[in-house]
Amino acid sequence: MTLVELVITIVIVGIAAAALFSAMATMSSRSADPLLRQQSLDIAEAYLEEILLKDFADPSGVVCPAAAASRSQYQRVCDYAGLNDNGVRQADAAPIAALAGYRVNVTVNPQAWAGLPAADVLYVEVTVTDPANQSLVLGAYRTRY
């Protein structure tokens, strides 16, 4: 092997190594993203399940009277409208320290759906923002039945 061939080989191997290391750096910098996304999904599902298990309307028939002061006293789906939690909380409003970096926002709006009038349908949307400031939105319909 001549000196010219050796230099060309070293240059080619150097370029290939630089490309490989660059790709590895990109992958490793984003390696936690799937974990954050899955955690956000689990949080959104938990909040959505809690909300959808509540009554659609007050026993008096009023759909959305004034909400209780504390989340632990919420009885209706619409009580959760406008809920903003900085840090994930349990249903009794106790904070979960390990999930303090997440933010949860809930909107509840009447919306006509599948031939049902808006008075009989609530659309619940839960938005979870992770510590990397990426948002995940999960929504569901709750009907009067």
C-alpha positions in Angstrom: 0.0 0.0 0.0 1.4 3.4 -1.0 1.4 6.5 1.1 -1.4 8.1 -1.1 -3.6 5.0 -0.6 -3.1 5.1 3.1 -4.0 8.8 3.4 -7.2 8.2 1.3 -8.2 5.3 3.5 -7.7 7.3 6.6 -9.8 10.2 5.3 -12.6 7.8 4.2 -12.6 6.0 7.6 -12.6 9.4 9.4 -15.6 10.7 7.4 -17.5 7.4 8.1 -16.7 7.6 11.8 -17.8 11.3 12.0 -21.1 10.4 10.3 -21.7 7.5 12.7 -20.9 9.5 15.8 -23.1 12.3 14.6 -26.0 9.9 14.1 -25.4 8.3 17.5 -25.3 11.7 19.2 -28.7 12.6 17.7 -30.3 9.3 18.8 -28.9 9.5 22.3 -30.0 13.1 22.8 -33.6 12.0 22.1 -33.6 8.7 23.8 -35.8 9.9 26.7 -38.5 11.2 24.3 -40.4 7.9 24.1 -40.4 7.6 27.9 -41.8 11.1 28.3 -44.4 10.5 25.6 -45.5 7.2 27.2 -45.7 8.9 30.6 -47.8 11.7 29.2 -50.1 9.2 27.6 -50.5 7.3 30.9 -51.3 10.6 32.7 -53.8 11.7 30.1 -55.5 8.3 30.2 -55.7 8.4 34.0 -57.3 11.9 34.0 -59.7 11.1 31.2 -60.8 7.9 32.9 -61.4 9.8 36.2 -63.4 12.4 34.4 -65.5 10.1 32.2 -66.5 8.0 35.2 -68.3 11.0 36.8 -72.0 11.8 36.3 -73.0 13.6 33.2 -75.4 15.9 35.0 -76.5 16.9 38.5 -79.4 14.7 39.8 -81.5 17.9 39.7 -81.0 17.8 35.9 -78.7 20.8 35.7 -75.9 19.9 33.3 -73.2 22.2 34.6 -73.9 24.0 37.9 -71.0 25.7 39.7 -68.1 23.3 40.3 -67.0 22.4 43.8 -64.0 24.2 45.3 -61.8 21.1 45.5 -61.1 18.5 42.9 -61.8 15.7 45.4 -65.4 17.0 45.6 -66.0 17.0 41.8 -69.1 15.0 41.0 -69.9 15.8 37.3 -67.9 15.8 34.1 -68.2 19.5 33.6 -66.7 20.2 37.0 -63.3 19.5 35.4 -63.7 22.3 32.8 -60.7 24.6 33.0 -58.8 22.3 35.4 -55.1 23.3 35.3 -52.6 21.2 37.3 -49.0 22.2 37.5 -47.6 18.8 38.5 -49.8 15.7 38.2 -52.2 15.2 41.1 -54.2 12.2 42.3 -58.0 12.3 42.3 -58.0 13.6 45.8 -55.8 16.5 44.7 -52.7 15.2 46.4 -49.6 16.0 44.3 -47.5 13.2 42.9 -43.9 14.4 43.5 -42.3 12.2 40.8 -44.5 13.8 38.2 -44.1 17.4 39.2 -42.6 18.4 35.9 -45.8 17.7 33.9 -48.7 20.1 33.4 -52.3 19.0 32.8 -55.0 21.1 31.3 -58.6 19.9 30.8 -61.3 21.4 28.7 -65.0 20.3 28.6 -67.3 21.6 26.0 -70.8 20.6 24.8 -70.6 19.4 21.3 -73.1 17.7 18.9 -71.9 14.2 17.9 -73.2 11.2 16.1 -76.7 12.7 15.7 -77.0 13.7 19.3 -77.6 17.3 20.2 -74.9 19.3 22.0 -77.1 19.3 25.2 -76.5 15.6 25.5 -72.8 15.4 24.6 -69.7 16.7 26.3 -66.3 16.6 24.6 -63.5 16.2 27.2 -59.9 17.1 26.1 -56.9 16.5 28.3 -53.6 18.1 27.3 -50.4 16.9 29.1 -47.2 18.9 28.7 -44.1 17.0 29.6 -40.8 18.4 31.1 -39.4 18.8 27.5 -42.4 21.1 26.7 -44.0 18.6 24.3 -47.8 18.4 24.5 -50.0 15.3 24.1 -53.7 15.7 23.6 -56.3 13.0 24.4 -60.0 13.5 23.9 -63.2 11.6 24.4 -67.0 12.1 24.2 -69.2 11.6 27.2 -72.9 11.3 26.5 -76.0 11.6 28.7 -77.3 8.0 29.1 
